[in-house]
Amino acid sequence: MKSACQRWTMNTDSRGMGSQSFASPMANAVFALSVAIVGCRGVSDEAEAFPTFDEVAEEAGVDDAWDINQGVAAVDFNGDGWVDLYLGGPRQPGKLLNNQGDGSFVAQESFTASVAVNIGAFAADMDGDGDMDLFLTCGSNAWACPNGLYRNDAVDSGTGEVTFTEMSGAFGAGKPSFGSAGAAWDDVNLDGHLDLFVANRVLGVVKESSENGVAKAPDRLFLNQGDGTFVDATEEAGVGGAVQLPGGLYFRPEQ
């Protein structure tokens, strides 16, 4: 049986890679991820108690003036063996923080996500080239805006900085804007390409939010064509029910 420390580390890693977002101050987000950065303290292999955490935000260089952080992805974006952080939020542009391998992070100033109200961050190797790409959801209960898809194309061997290409046309032209929150990557049709399910909340721009005033948006399933484009298969799959899921999602393999 795995210790509590081992189980928590696994949970933290999988949430960061798949579909976790934190609606909390920046320091709290890093506090929750600190087990993946500095490890667990005070928990033996036999112990089943909850692990001890160290607050390392200030020393790591990721504690700044942001008051709210909602989209978090913790993965190795540049392939150097260290877990990097993408931190987004509803009020500030997202930041990509490269792990220096010594407990500190450096912000990559060359990357700025164009997503206006970043609610969620979901990393996956969507094109099968061995590096992690990034899907960002945008919106709130009363505001809809375009989501963002960023393909990881290159890494500077000297600085470790990642070059991302915005895939603005990946989902086709003329798609409406949704107030999206949760999303999940998986190979739904078993063709070897990761598909994308997006949970939406509102359709269009709503100035005043109320139960009767918000146009609920259907969820969307996009099938990866393997060429940098996706096809909307929502109706075919029958998964467009407007359930307004507010948070993270994941696919569970059939037992």
Sine and cosine of phi, psi and omega as CSV:
sin_phi,cos_phi,sin_psi,cos_psi,sin_omega,cos_omega
0.00,0.00,0.71,-0.71,0.00,-1.00
-0.96,0.29,0.54,-0.84,0.05,-1.00
-0.95,0.32,0.24,-0.97,0.03,-1.00
-0.87,0.50,-0.60,0.80,0.00,-1.00
-0.90,0.45,-0.72,0.70,0.01,-1.00
-0.89,0.45,-0.69,0.73,-0.02,-1.00
-0.91,0.42,-0.66,0.75,-0.03,-1.00
-0.92,0.39,-0.64,0.77,0.03,-1.00
-0.88,0.48,-0.67,0.74,0.02,-1.00
-0.89,0.45,-0.69,0.73,-0.01,-1.00
-0.90,0.44,-0.65,0.76,-0.01,-1.00
-0.90,0.44,-0.70,0.71,-0.01,-1.00
-0.89,0.46,-0.72,0.70,-0.08,-1.00
-0.93,0.36,-0.57,0.82,0.02,-1.00
-0.93,0.38,-0.65,0.76,-0.01,-1.00
-0.90,0.44,-0.63,0.78,-0.04,-1.00
-0.97,0.24,-0.53,0.85,-0.15,-0.99
-0.99,-0.12,-0.93,0.37,-0.19,-0.98
-0.34,-0.94,0.71,0.70,-0.02,-1.00
-0.97,-0.25,0.65,-0.76,0.14,-0.99
-0.69,-0.72,0.57,-0.82,-0.03,-1.00
-0.92,-0.40,0.84,-0.54,0.12,-0.99
-0.99,-0.11,0.98,0.19,-0.12,-0.99
-0.36,-0.93,0.23,-0.97,0.06,-1.00
-0.86,0.51,0.40,-0.92,-0.03,-1.00
-0.81,0.59,-0.72,0.69,-0.05,-1.00
-0.87,0.49,-0.60,0.80,0.01,-1.00
-0.92,0.39,-0.59,0.81,0.02,-1.00
-0.90,0.45,-0.69,0.72,0.02,-1.00
-0.94,0.34,-0.56,0.83,0.06,-1.00
-0.85,0.52,-0.69,0.72,-0.01,-1.00
-0.93,0.37,-0.49,0.87,-0.02,-1.00
-1.00,-0.03,-0.07,1.00,-0.13,-0.99
-0.89,0.45,-0.45,0.90,0.03,-1.00
-0.88,0.47,-0.53,0.85,0.02,-1.00
-0.98,0.20,-0.35,0.94,-0.05,-1.00
-1.00,-0.06,-0.76,0.65,-0.09,-1.00
-0.93,-0.36,-0.09,1.00,0.03,-1.00
1.00,0.07,0.00,-1.00,-0.02,-1.00
-1.00,-0.09,0.52,-0.85,0.07,-1.00
-0.85,-0.52,0.54,-0.84,0.16,-0.99
0.95,0.30,0.36,0.93,0.02,-1.00
-0.79,-0.61,0.90,-0.43,0.02,-1.00
-0.98,0.18,0.17,-0.99,0.00,-1.00
-0.89,0.46,-0.49,0.87,-0.04,-1.00
-1.00,0.01,-0.31,0.95,-0.10,-0.99
-0.95,0.32,0.53,-0.85,0.04,-1.00
-0.89,-0.45,0.17,0.99,0.01,-1.00
-0.96,0.29,0.33,-0.94,0.03,-1.00
-0.92,0.40,0.66,-0.75,-0.05,-1.00
-0.92,0.38,0.33,-0.94,0.03,-1.00
-1.00,-0.05,0.66,-0.75,-0.01,-1.00
-0.94,-0.35,0.52,-0.85,0.15,-0.99
-0.94,-0.34,0.69,-0.72,0.10,-1.00
-0.99,0.16,0.92,-0.40,-0.11,-0.99
-0.83,-0.56,0.24,0.97,-0.10,-0.99
-0.86,0.50,-0.71,0.70,-0.05,-1.00
-0.92,0.39,-0.71,0.71,0.01,-1.00
-0.91,0.41,-0.54,0.84,-0.03,-1.00
-0.98,0.22,-0.25,0.97,0.02,-1.00
0.99,0.12,0.40,0.91,-0.02,-1.00
-0.87,-0.49,0.18,0.98,0.03,-1.00
-0.99,-0.13,0.96,-0.27,-0.05,-1.00
-0.78,-0.63,-0.35,-0.94,-0.14,-0.99
-0.99,0.11,0.03,1.00,-0.01,-1.00
-0.90,0.43,0.66,-0.76,0.01,-1.00
-0.98,-0.18,-0.35,0.94,0.00,-1.00
-0.65,-0.76,0.70,-0.71,0.11,-0.99
-0.75,-0.66,0.76,-0.66,-0.06,-1.00
-0.80,-0.59,-0.49,0.87,0.00,-1.00
-0.95,-0.30,0.89,-0.45,-0.04,-1.00
-0.76,-0.65,0.74,-0.67,0.15,-0.99
-0.75,-0.66,0.79,-0.62,0.00,-1.00
-0.88,-0.47,1.00,-0.09,-0.01,-1.00
-0.56,-0.83,0.22,-0.98,0.06,-1.00
-1.00,0.05,1.00,-0.04,-0.05,-1.00
-0.96,0.30,-0.57,0.82,-0.10,-0.99
-0.98,-0.21,0.11,0.99,0.14,-0.99
0.94,0.34,0.43,0.90,-0.01,-1.00
-0.99,-0.12,0.09,1.00,0.03,-1.00
1.00,-0.02,0.00,1.00,0.01,-1.00
-0.90,-0.44,0.65,-0.76,-0.05,-1.00
-0.97,0.25,0.88,-0.48,0.05,-1.00
-1.00,-0.04,0.14,-0.99,-0.01,-1.00
-0.79,-0.61,0.71,-0.70,0.28,-0.96
-0.95,-0.32,0.78,-0.62,-0.02,-1.00
-0.83,-0.56,0.88,-0.48,0.02,-1.00
-0.90,-0.43,0.04,-1.00,0.01,-1.00
-0.12,-0.99,0.22,-0.98,-0.06,-1.00
-0.98,0.18,-0.18,0.98,-0.12,-0.99
-0.85,-0.53,-0.21,0.98,-0.03,-1.00
-0.70,-0.71,0.41,-0.91,0.09,-1.00
-0.88,0.48,0.53,-0.85,0.01,-1.00
-0.92,0.39,0.40,-0.92,0.01,-1.00
-0.82,-0.58,0.66,-0.75,0.15,-0.99
-0.97,-0.23,0.86,-0.51,-0.06,-1.00
-0.92,-0.38,0.90,-0.45,-0.03,-1.00
-1.00,0.04,0.80,-0.60,0.00,-1.00
-0.96,0.29,0.83,-0.56,-0.04,-1.00
-1.00,0.05,-0.06,1.00,0.04,-1.00
0.99,0.14,0.06,1.00,-0.01,-1.00
-0.83,-0.56,0.33,0.94,-0.03,-1.00
1.00,-0.01,0.06,1.00,0.00,-1.00
-0.85,-0.52,0.32,-0.95,-0.01,-1.00
-0.78,-0.62,0.53,-0.85,0.05,-1.00
-0.83,-0.55,0.78,-0.62,0.00,-1.00
-0.94,0.33,0.72,-0.69,0.07,-1.00
-1.00,0.02,0.98,-0.20,-0.10,-1.00
-0.92,0.38,-0.37,0.93,-0.06,-1.00
-0.97,0.25,-0.21,0.98,0.00,-1.00
-0.96,-0.29,0.86,-0.50,0.08,-1.00
-0.72,-0.69,0.90,-0.44,0.01,-1.00
-0.96,0.29,0.63,-0.78,-0.03,-1.00
-1.00,0.00,0.06,1.00,0.00,-1.00
-0.95,0.31,0.82,-0.57,-0.16,-0.99
-0.95,0.31,-0.73,0.68,-0.04,-1.00
-0.81,-0.59,1.00,0.08,-0.15,-0.99
-0.98,0.19,0.94,-0.35,-0.04,-1.00
-0.99,-0.10,-0.62,0.78,-0.05,-1.00
-0.66,-0.75,0.44,-0.90,0.03,-1.00
-0.76,-0.66,0.78,-0.63,-0.15,-0.99
-0.69,-0.73,0.95,-0.31,-0.09,-1.00
-0.99,-0.14,0.63,-0.77,0.05,-1.00
-0.24,-0.97,0.38,-0.93,0.07,-1.00
-1.00,0.06,0.99,0.16,-0.15,-0.99
-0.94,0.34,-0.44,0.90,-0.05,-1.00
-0.96,-0.29,0.10,0.99,0.11,-0.99
0.92,0.39,0.44,0.90,-0.02,-1.00
-0.99,-0.16,0.11,0.99,0.10,-0.99
0.99,-0.11,-0.06,1.00,0.06,-1.00
-0.84,-0.54,0.25,-0.97,-0.15,-0.99
-1.00,-0.05,0.82,-0.57,0.08,-1.00
-1.00,-0.10,0.07,-1.00,-0.16,-0.99
-0.63,-0.77,0.79,-0.62,0.10,-0.99
-0.92,-0.40,0.78,-0.63,-0.04,-1.00
-0.88,-0.47,0.79,-0.62,0.05,-1.00
-1.00,-0.03,0.50,-0.87,-0.11,-0.99
-0.72,-0.69,0.72,-0.69,0.08,-1.00
0.69,-0.73,0.00,-1.00,0.02,-1.00
-0.47,-0.88,-0.19,-0.98,0.01,-1.00
-0.91,0.42,-0.35,0.94,-0.08,-1.00
-0.73,-0.69,0.28,0.96,-0.04,-1.00
-0.56,-0.83,0.76,-0.65,0.01,-1.00
-0.89,-0.45,0.62,-0.78,0.00,-1.00
-0.42,-0.91,0.33,-0.94,-0.05,-1.00
-0.91,0.42,0.66,-0.75,0.13,-0.99
-0.97,0.25,0.16,-0.99,-0.02,-1.00
-0.78,-0.63,0.69,-0.73,0.07,-1.00
-0.85,-0.53,0.81,-0.58,-0.09,-1.00
-0.82,-0.57,0.86,-0.52,-0.01,-1.00
-1.00,-0.05,0.77,-0.64,0.03,-1.00
-0.98,0.19,0.94,-0.35,-0.13,-0.99
-0.96,-0.28,-0.51,0.86,-0.07,-1.00
-0.32,-0.95,0.37,-0.93,0.05,-1.00
-0.77,-0.64,0.76,-0.65,0.07,-1.00
-0.96,0.27,0.89,-0.46,-0.08,-1.00
-0.91,0.42,-0.39,0.92,-0.01,-1.00
-0.99,0.11,-0.72,0.69,-0.07,-1.00
-0.99,-0.17,-0.34,0.94,-0.07,-1.00
0.99,0.17,0.09,1.00,0.00,-1.00
-0.96,0.28,0.58,-0.82,-0.07,-1.00
-0.98,-0.21,0.67,-0.74,0.12,-0.99
-0.99,-0.13,0.89,-0.46,0.05,-1.00
-0.96,-0.28,0.63,-0.78,0.09,-1.00
-0.93,-0.37,0.82,-0.57,0.02,-1.00
-0.96,0.28,0.82,-0.57,-0.04,-1.00
-0.99,-0.13,0.93,0.37,-0.12,-0.99
-0.91,0.41,-0.46,0.89,-0.03,-1.00
-0.98,-0.21,0.23,0.97,-0.10,-1.00
-0.90,0.44,-0.50,0.87,-0.07,-1.00
-0.98,-0.22,0.22,0.98,0.05,-1.00
1.00,-0.02,0.30,-0.95,-0.02,-1.00
-1.00,0.08,0.45,-0.89,0.12,-0.99
0.97,0.22,0.23,0.97,0.03,-1.00
-0.96,0.28,0.67,-0.74,0.02,-1.00
-0.95,0.33,0.37,-0.93,0.07,-1.00
-0.99,0.10,0.65,-0.76,0.02,-1.00
-0.85,-0.52,0.42,-0.91,0.18,-0.98
-1.00,0.03,1.00,0.07,-0.11,-0.99
-1.00,0.00,0.42,-0.91,0.03,-1.00
-0.72,-0.69,-0.97,0.22,-0.04,-1.00
-1.00,0.07,0.40,-0.92,0.07,-1.00
-0.42,-0.91,0.33,-0.95,0.02,-1.00
-0.48,-0.87,0.66,-0.75,0.06,-1.00
-0.98,-0.20,0.69,-0.72,0.15,-0.99
-0.16,-0.99,0.36,-0.93,0.03,-1.00
-1.00,0.07,1.00,0.08,-0.12,-0.99
-0.91,0.42,-0.68,0.74,-0.07,-1.00
-0.98,-0.17,0.19,0.98,0.12,-0.99
0.83,0.56,0.65,0.76,0.04,-1.00
-0.98,-0.22,0.12,0.99,0.03,-1.00
1.00,-0.04,0.01,1.00,0.00,-1.00
-0.87,-0.49,0.67,-0.75,-0.01,-1.00
-0.96,0.27,0.83,-0.56,0.05,-1.00
-1.00,-0.08,0.14,-0.99,-0.12,-0.99
-0.72,-0.69,0.81,-0.58,0.13,-0.99
-0.96,-0.29,0.76,-0.65,-0.05,-1.00
-0.84,-0.54,0.81,-0.58,0.05,-1.00
-1.00,-0.05,0.84,-0.54,-0.05,-1.00
-0.94,-0.34,0.31,-0.95,-0.02,-1.00
-0.84,-0.54,-0.74,0.67,-0.03,-1.00
-0.75,-0.66,0.37,-0.93,-0.01,-1.00
-0.92,-0.40,0.80,-0.60,0.02,-1.00
0.97,0.23,-0.22,-0.98,-0.01,-1.00
-0.98,-0.21,0.82,-0.57,-0.02,-1.00
-0.90,-0.44,0.87,-0.49,-0.07,-1.00
-0.97,0.23,-0.58,0.81,0.00,-1.00
-0.80,-0.60,0.88,-0.48,-0.07,-1.00
-1.00,0.09,0.78,-0.62,0.12,-0.99
-0.40,-0.92,0.24,-0.97,-0.05,-1.00
-0.87,0.50,-0.59,0.81,-0.02,-1.00
-1.00,-0.05,-0.28,0.96,-0.10,-1.00
-1.00,-0.10,-0.16,0.99,-0.04,-1.00
-0.99,-0.16,0.80,-0.60,0.05,-1.00
-0.99,0.10,0.95,-0.31,-0.04,-1.00
-0.93,0.36,0.67,-0.74,-0.05,-1.00
-0.98,-0.21,0.60,-0.80,0.07,-1.00
-0.95,0.30,0.47,-0.88,0.12,-0.99
-0.93,0.36,0.23,-0.97,-0.06,-1.00
-0.69,-0.72,0.66,-0.75,0.13,-0.99
-0.90,-0.43,0.86,-0.51,-0.01,-1.00
-0.92,-0.38,0.83,-0.56,0.01,-1.00
-1.00,-0.02,0.79,-0.61,-0.01,-1.00
-0.96,0.27,0.84,-0.54,-0.03,-1.00
-1.00,0.04,-0.09,1.00,0.03,-1.00
0.99,0.16,0.10,0.99,-0.02,-1.00
-0.81,-0.58,0.33,0.94,-0.03,-1.00
1.00,0.00,0.08,1.00,0.02,-1.00
-0.83,-0.56,0.33,-0.95,0.00,-1.00
-0.77,-0.63,0.51,-0.86,0.04,-1.00
-0.90,-0.44,0.74,-0.67,0.01,-1.00
-0.96,0.29,0.92,-0.40,-0.02,-1.00
-0.90,-0.43,0.44,0.90,-0.09,-1.00
-0.87,0.49,-0.78,0.62,-0.05,-1.00
-0.91,0.41,-0.68,0.74,-0.01,-1.00
-0.86,0.50,-0.65,0.76,-0.03,-1.00
-0.99,0.11,-0.30,0.95,0.01,-1.00
0.94,0.34,0.62,0.79,-0.06,-1.00
-0.86,-0.51,0.45,0.89,-0.08,-1.00
-1.00,-0.06,0.25,0.97,-0.03,-1.00
-0.87,0.50,0.74,-0.67,-0.04,-1.00
-0.99,0.13,0.99,0.10,-0.04,-1.00
-0.99,-0.16,-0.12,0.99,0.06,-1.00
0.81,0.58,0.82,0.57,0.04,-1.00
-0.93,0.36,0.80,-0.60,-0.12,-0.99
-1.00,0.01,-0.24,0.97,-0.15,-0.99
-0.70,-0.71,-0.55,-0.83,-0.12,-0.99
-0.96,0.28,0.40,-0.92,0.00,-1.00
-0.75,-0.67,0.34,-0.94,0.18,-0.98
-0.42,-0.91,0.42,-0.91,0.09,-1.00
-1.00,-0.05,0.69,-0.72,0.04,-1.00
-0.94,-0.33,0.86,-0.51,0.00,-1.00
-0.86,0.51,0.56,-0.83,0.03,-1.00
-0.93,0.37,0.74,-0.67,-0.04,-1.00
-0.99,0.13,0.00,0.00,0.00,0.00
